Amino acid sequence: MTKAVVLLSGGLDSATTLAIAREAGHDCYCLSIDYGQRHRSELDAAARVARALGAVAHKVVRIDLGAVGGSALTDPAIALPVDGLQPGIPVTYVPARNTIMLSLALAHAEVCGAEHIYFGANAVDYSGYPDCRPEYMRAFERLANLATKAAVEGRPLKIHTPIITLSKADIIRRGLALGVDYALTVSCYQADEAGRACGVCDSCRLRRAGFEQAGISDPTPYK
């Protein structure tokens, strides 16, 4: 079987992406990033999802993006938006986060001999983050194949973003068909230690609307 590194946040999108990578026949090496986010509940969820979906391994890498700041997800002095999705890029955007995460996944892929990276970016039901767009993913793949020993030696790397054009409802339907238990996942930007969601942040609103549009009961525990 071929190897794939799967970036796993513990949320709905990345859990579905892991299930898709597994269905494609890959041995999945999951990578979660502890970047100084507001809570650890999503990292605990990532560990549960990795086990449930049969990952070969699950690694957590720590990097302090809170030292850089500039985001409500890493700086507690910046209030999280709770009044619904607004035009423009919200304060939950973390500067360069996806570039950093993909770079770490790229390094991990070189070390474990994976020729595939799976990333649950979505450009439909999302909050307007510029590093979730398909053109960014294509650009990063070009960079990866210029910058790595593996690619230079004839083992090019492929970036997969299988849910990037799906609605949240379609992501949920796809995941359920592949056996994803969404009760294991945490999407909330400010979940408590037990993983209970606030229900009012942008991520909670998108998740709840996805289940409603899919016509499926939402298993999310709310505060």
Buried (B, 14 or more C-beta within 10 A) or exposed (E): EEBBBBBBBBBBBBBBBBBBBBEBEBBBBBBBBBBBBBBBBBBBBBBBBBEBBEBBEBBEBEBEBBEBEBBBBBBEEBEBBBEEBEEEEBBBBBEEBBEBBBBBBBBBBBEBEBBBBBBBBBBEBBBBBEBBBEEBBEEBBEBBBEBBEBBEEEBEBBBBBBBBEBBBBBBBBBBBEBEBBBEBBBBBBBBEEEBBBBBBBBBBBBBBBBBEBBEBEBEBBEE
